[in-house]
Each structure stands twice: as structure tokens, then as C-alpha cells.
């Protein structure tokens, strides 16, 4: 049984690991994790080079992470329901 709250938490704080944890879409989880690493680099660069754009970037990343947290939660619940 997968824990939906764990999948949601992992995906909220760093895109991808929650998807990897559930295991249904491993390739997507790996790509999201690599994308999150690249996005973190871009976000840190924007923070120092264009500080006025940082709030926009932060808001976009927050929304994406919220979406992926919901997706991870729902996917874990679906995997658990299918296993019953």
C-alpha cells in the first residue's frame, strides 16, 4: 500500500520523487526529478540576476508543485484501490 500523503509531500517539495514512489509512471518521475534539478538552477540564477522576476518564478513553481502534489496523492489512492 502506498501512502498518498507521502507521495503528495514528496511531489510538493521536489517534483518527481512522489511519482517515483508510487511507481506507476517511473519514467515521468525520473524526468520530473531531472527537470526539478534544472529548474532549481534557473530559479537560483533568476534570483541573483533578475530579482524582479523571482516572485513570478516562485509563484509558478509553487503552483506546479501543488499540482504535482495533488497528482501524486490521487495516483497513490488509485494504485491502492486497484490493489484491493
FIMAR-995140 format. One record per residue: residue number from 1; residue in one letter; y negated, x, z negated of N, C-alpha, C in turn. Coordinates in pm, 1 decimal, always signed. Layout:
<nodes>
NODE, n, res, n_Y, n_X, n_Z, ca_Y, ca_X, ca_Z, c_Y, c_X, c_Z
NODE, NUM, A, Y, X, Z, Y, X, Z, Y, X, Z $
...
</nodes>
This chain:
<nodes>
NODE, n, res, n_Y, n_X, n_Z, ca_Y, ca_X, ca_Z, c_Y, c_X, c_Z
NODE, 1, X, +119.0, +84.3, +0.0, +0.0, +0.0, +0.0, -125.1, +88.7, +0.0 $
NODE, 2, X, -210.4, +57.9, +90.9, -338.1, +129.4, +99.3, -440.7, +58.7, +12.4 $
NODE, 3, X, -527.0, +135.4, -48.3, -632.0, +80.4, -134.6, -758.3, +58.6, -50.9 $
NODE, 4, X, -794.2, -68.4, -26.7, -913.4, -95.6, +55.5, -1040.6, -34.3, -0.6 $
NODE, 5, X, -1056.9, -33.5, -132.2, -1179.1, +22.5, -191.3, -1188.1, +172.5, -165.1 $
NODE, 6, X, -1071.4, +241.1, -161.7, -1072.6, +384.8, -135.6, -1110.1, +413.1, +9.9 $
NODE, 7, X, -1054.1, +336.2, +101.9, -1089.7, +352.8, +243.2, -1239.5, +327.6, +264.4 $
NODE, 8, X, -1292.3, +223.9, +199.2, -1434.5, +192.5, +212.0, -1521.3, +303.7, +153.9 $
NODE, 9, X, -1485.0, +353.3, +38.2, -1562.4, +459.8, -26.6, -1561.7, +587.3, +56.8 $
NODE, 10, X, -1444.5, +624.3, +106.2, -1435.7, +744.9, +188.9, -1521.3, +732.0, +314.4 $
NODE, 11, X, -1513.8, +617.1, +379.9, -1592.9, +598.9, +501.7, -1742.1, +585.5, +474.0 $
NODE, 12, X, -1779.0, +533.9, +358.8, -1921.6, +520.6, +329.3, -1987.5, +656.5, +309.2 $
NODE, 13, X, -1921.4, +743.3, +234.6, -1984.4, +871.5, +203.1, -1968.4, +975.7, +312.7 $
NODE, 14, X, -1868.1, +958.2, +398.7, -1848.6, +1053.4, +508.7, -1762.8, +986.0, +613.2 $
NODE, 15, X, -1819.7, +952.5, +728.4, -1747.8, +876.3, +830.6, -1615.2, +943.5, +867.9 $
NODE, 16, X, -1510.2, +864.8, +874.0, -1383.0, +914.3, +925.1, -1268.9, +927.1, +826.6 $
NODE, 17, X, -1288.8, +984.8, +708.6, -1175.0, +1003.2, +618.5, -1108.1, +872.9, +574.6 $
NODE, 18, X, -1183.9, +765.4, +563.0, -1123.0, +637.0, +527.4, -1031.8, +586.3, +637.1 $
NODE, 19, X, -1072.1, +607.6, +761.6, -989.5, +569.6, +875.4, -864.1, +655.6, +880.4 $
NODE, 20, X, -878.5, +783.7, +851.6, -761.5, +871.4, +844.1, -668.3, +829.1, +730.8 $
NODE, 21, X, -724.6, +791.1, +617.7, -645.9, +747.9, +502.6, -559.5, +626.3, +536.0 $
NODE, 22, X, -618.0, +528.6, +605.9, -542.4, +408.4, +641.9, -430.9, +444.7, +739.7 $
NODE, 23, X, -459.0, +534.6, +833.8, -356.1, +587.4, +922.2, -327.1, +506.9, +1046.9 $
NODE, 24, X, -394.0, +396.1, +1067.3, -368.1, +313.0, +1184.7, -432.2, +372.2, +1310.4 $
NODE, 25, X, -550.7, +428.8, +1295.6, -624.5, +487.8, +1408.6, -660.1, +632.5, +1373.7 $
NODE, 26, X, -559.3, +718.5, +1371.2, -580.6, +857.8, +1328.7, -672.2, +935.1, +1422.8 $
NODE, 27, X, -658.1, +912.9, +1554.0, -742.9, +985.2, +1649.5, -889.8, +947.8, +1628.6 $
NODE, 28, X, -916.5, +818.5, +1608.5, -1053.7, +775.2, +1582.7, -1105.9, +837.0, +1453.2 $
NODE, 29, X, -1024.2, +840.4, +1351.2, -1065.3, +900.5, +1224.0, -1100.0, +1047.2, +1238.7 $
NODE, 30, X, -1020.2, +1118.7, +1318.1, -1047.3, +1261.1, +1339.7, -1178.0, +1280.3, +1417.3 $
NODE, 31, X, -1199.4, +1198.3, +1519.2, -1323.1, +1208.6, +1598.6, -1444.3, +1172.7, +1513.2 $
NODE, 32, X, -1432.0, +1068.0, +1432.5, -1543.4, +1030.5, +1344.6, -1575.3, +1141.1, +1245.1 $
NODE, 33, X, -1473.6, +1204.6, +1191.6, -1495.5, +1312.7, +1096.2, -1568.3, +1429.2, +1162.8 $
NODE, 34, X, -1524.0, +1467.2, +1282.7, -1592.7, +1574.8, +1355.4, -1735.0, +1534.2, +1391.6 $
NODE, 35, X, -1752.7, +1408.6, +1430.9, -1886.4, +1358.8, +1461.4, -1976.7, +1359.5, +1338.8 $
NODE, 36, X, -1919.9, +1328.0, +1222.8, -1998.3, +1328.7, +1099.2, -2044.9, +1469.2, +1064.0 $
NODE, 37, X, -1960.1, +1566.5, +1090.8, -1999.3, +1705.6, +1065.2, -2116.5, +1743.7, +1156.9 $
NODE, 38, X, -2106.1, +1708.8, +1284.4, -2215.3, +1738.4, +1378.7, -2341.4, +1661.6, +1341.5 $
NODE, 39, X, -2325.1, +1535.3, +1302.1, -2440.1, +1453.6, +1264.7, -2510.0, +1507.9, +1140.4 $
NODE, 40, X, -2433.0, +1560.8, +1047.9, -2492.2, +1621.4, +928.7, -2579.7, +1740.1, +966.8 $
NODE, 41, X, -2531.8, +1821.4, +1060.7, -2611.8, +1934.6, +1108.5, -2742.1, +1886.4, +1172.2 $
NODE, 42, X, -2732.3, +1784.2, +1256.6, -2851.9, +1729.4, +1322.7, -2947.4, +1671.7, +1218.8 $
NODE, 43, X, -2892.2, +1598.4, +1122.2, -2975.6, +1536.7, +1019.2, -3050.3, +1642.7, +938.2 $
NODE, 44, X, -2983.6, +1750.2, +903.9, -3050.0, +1857.3, +828.2, -3155.1, +1927.8, +913.6 $
NODE, 45, X, -3128.3, +1942.3, +1042.4, -3226.9, +2003.3, +1132.3, -3350.1, +1916.0, +1145.5 $
NODE, 46, X, -3329.2, +1785.7, +1158.3, -3442.6, +1693.5, +1169.4, -3526.1, +1695.3, +1041.9 $
NODE, 47, X, -3458.0, +1706.1, +928.7, -3529.7, +1706.2, +801.3, -3628.6, +1821.5, +793.4 $
NODE, 48, X, -3592.9, +1937.4, +847.8, -3682.2, +2053.3, +839.2, -3777.1, +2063.6, +958.6 $
NODE, 49, X, -3731.2, +2024.3, +1078.2, -3812.7, +2042.6, +1198.4, -3901.8, +1923.3, +1230.3 $
NODE, 50, X, -3859.3, +1803.8, +1194.5, -3939.4, +1684.3, +1222.7, -3928.1, +1588.5, +1104.6 $
NODE, 51, X, -3992.7, +1621.8, +994.6, -3975.9, +1541.7, +873.3, -4016.0, +1395.0, +888.5 $
NODE, 52, X, -4102.1, +1363.4, +982.2, -4143.0, +1223.6, +1001.2, -4028.8, +1139.5, +1057.7 $
NODE, 53, X, -3935.4, +1203.0, +1128.2, -3822.3, +1130.4, +1185.5, -3704.9, +1115.9, +1088.8 $
NODE, 54, X, -3708.0, +1189.7, +979.8, -3594.4, +1188.9, +887.1, -3565.9, +1050.3, +829.2 $
NODE, 55, X, -3664.5, +970.8, +788.7, -3632.0, +837.1, +735.9, -3559.9, +748.6, +837.2 $
NODE, 56, X, -3595.3, +762.3, +964.4, -3527.2, +684.9, +1068.0, -3382.2, +729.8, +1079.6 $
NODE, 57, X, -3361.1, +859.2, +1080.9, -3225.1, +914.0, +1089.5, -3144.7, +874.0, +966.8 $
NODE, 58, X, -3204.3, +883.0, +849.6, -3135.4, +846.5, +727.2, -3094.3, +700.0, +730.0 $
NODE, 59, X, -3185.4, +613.5, +774.4, -3155.4, +470.9, +783.0, -3043.5, +441.3, +881.1 $
NODE, 60, X, -3044.6, +508.3, +994.4, -2939.5, +488.5, +1094.5, -2804.1, +533.4, +1041.3 $
NODE, 61, X, -2801.0, +647.6, +975.2, -2675.2, +697.5, +918.0, -2627.3, +604.7, +806.8 $
NODE, 62, X, -2718.4, +554.7, +725.6, -2680.7, +461.7, +618.2, -2617.4, +335.3, +676.1 $
NODE, 63, X, -2677.8, +280.3, +781.5, -2621.8, +160.9, +845.2, -2484.7, +188.7, +906.4 $
NODE, 64, X, -2470.2, +301.5, +973.7, -2340.5, +335.8, +1032.1, -2234.3, +351.7, +924.5 $
NODE, 65, X, -2268.2, +420.7, +817.1, -2170.9, +441.7, +710.2, -2133.3, +309.3, +643.5 $
NODE, 66, X, -2228.9, +218.6, +630.5, -2198.9, +86.2, +575.2, -2102.1, +12.6, +667.4 $
NODE, 67, X, -2126.7, +17.2, +797.4, -2036.4, -45.5, +893.5, -1895.7, +13.4, +883.2 $
NODE, 68, X, -1885.8, +145.3, +879.4, -1754.2, +208.2, +872.2, -1684.9, +180.6, +739.3 $
NODE, 69, X, -1760.9, +165.2, +632.1, -1701.1, +128.4, +503.0, -1639.9, -11.3, +511.1 $
NODE, 70, X, -1711.7, -104.4, +571.0, -1658.0, -240.0, +588.2, -1534.5, -236.8, +677.0 $
NODE, 71, X, -1540.9, -160.4, +784.7, -1426.8, -148.4, +875.5, -1304.9, -89.6, +805.0 $
NODE, 72, X, -1325.7, +14.8, +726.0, -1214.7, +75.6, +652.4, -1153.1, -20.8, +552.7 $
NODE, 73, X, -1237.5, -96.9, +484.4, -1189.6, -196.3, +388.0, -1104.5, -301.5, +457.4 $
NODE, 74, X, -1155.9, -356.1, +566.8, -1083.7, -460.9, +638.6, -955.3, -408.0, +702.0 $
NODE, 75, X, -959.1, -286.6, +752.6, -840.4, -228.4, +813.9, -730.9, -203.7, +710.0 $
NODE, 76, X, -768.4, -155.7, +593.3, -669.0, -133.6, +486.9, -608.5, -265.9, +442.6 $
NODE, 77, X, -690.8, -369.9, +430.9, -637.5, -502.2, +394.5, -541.0, -553.2, +502.2 $
NODE, 78, X, -574.2, -533.1, +628.4, -487.2, -577.2, +737.4, -354.5, -501.5, +738.2 $
NODE, 79, X, -360.3, -372.1, +712.6, -237.8, -291.1, +707.6, -150.2, -338.6, +590.6 $
NODE, 80, X, -212.3, -367.1, +477.2, -136.4, -416.0, +362.0, -74.2, -552.5, +389.2 $
NODE, 81, X, -149.3, -640.2, +456.7, -97.6, -773.1, +488.4, +19.1, -764.6, +586.8 $
NODE, 82, X, +11.6, -673.1, +682.5, +119.1, -656.9, +780.4, +244.3, -596.5, +717.0 $
NODE, 83, X, +226.0, -520.4, +610.3, +340.8, -456.9, +543.3, +418.0, -553.3, +455.4 $
NODE, 84, X, +359.3, -668.1, +424.1, +426.2, -766.3, +336.2, +529.0, -846.8, +409.8 $
</nodes>
